[in-house]
Structure formats: structure tokens, C-alpha cells
Amino acid sequence: MTFGEKLQELRKARGWSQEELAGQIHVSRQALSKWESGGAVPDTENIIALSRLFGVTTDYLLGVTENKKRP
């Protein structure tokens, strides 16, 4: 599963629109859309923000591990 697919899955599981999630991490909806479609990758600061917001590891988001829960 790609970063974008994971991000979309996590967002939809919370019932959030792209606009709602983008507002929570202070990026544009267009940026979030590009991340989900694979057209761009967020910077480190935004990956960490997403990790904290969703309660998953950065390793999970980046595809280093399949374990999505933090220890």
C-alpha cells in the first residue's frame, strides 16, 4: 500500500474530507490531494504531524513497516 493509499484510508476511517484534514495540519486541500494521489510527498514536518494526528508511526506511513500502531 502506498503512502497516499494509507493516508486516504486513515482519513476516510475518521470520516474526514480532504478539506477537514488539510485544515487540521495547516496545508491546502490541493496539497493533500496530491499526497493521496501520489503526485507529491509531504515534507518531514507534515509526515510527523500526520503520524501524531492518526496515532500511527512514521514508519507505517512511509511503508517501512506494516505495524500501524505505536508501541
N, C-alpha and C positions, 0 to 999 in steps of 0.2 A: 504494500500500500504506500502510495506517495505521500509526501508532506501535505500537499493540497487535499488529497482524499481524506487524510486523517483530520486535518483542520475542519473540513466541511462536515465530517461525521460528528466531531465533537461539538461544533456549533449547532447542528441540527438536533442533536441529542438534548441540548439545552432549550431548544425551541426559539433560538435567536435568528433574526435576519442578519444579512451581511452588514447592514447599516447599524444594527444594535451592537454587534460585536466590534465593528470598527470604532464606534463611539467609546466603547469601554477601554480600548487600548490607544485611543487618540491617533487613528490613521484614517485615511479616506476609504469609503466603500470601494472605490475603484482599486486601491492598493490591495485590499482584502480579496477582491475578486480575482486579481492577477495571481495572488498567492494560491488560491484554491484551484485555479485553472492551470497552474504550473508555468505561467508566463513570467513570474518573478518569485524571488525568495526574500522573506523578511530579513532585516538585519538582526544581529545578535540580541540587541535590546528588546526587540519585538518578539523574538523567539522565547526569551526568558519571560516576558510579560504574558504570553500565551500559555506557557508552561504553568505559571503560577495561577492564572485565571482558571484553567481547566483541571488543575491538580494532577498533571502528568509530568513526566520527566522530559527534559530537552532531548535526551537520547531517544525516547519514544517518538517525539515529533520529527526528529531528523532521520529516523529509520535505523538507528544504531542498535536498538533493542525492541522487542515486541512487548515487553512488560510496561504497560502504560501507567501503573500505579507507583507513586513514590514510596520509598521504604519508610 
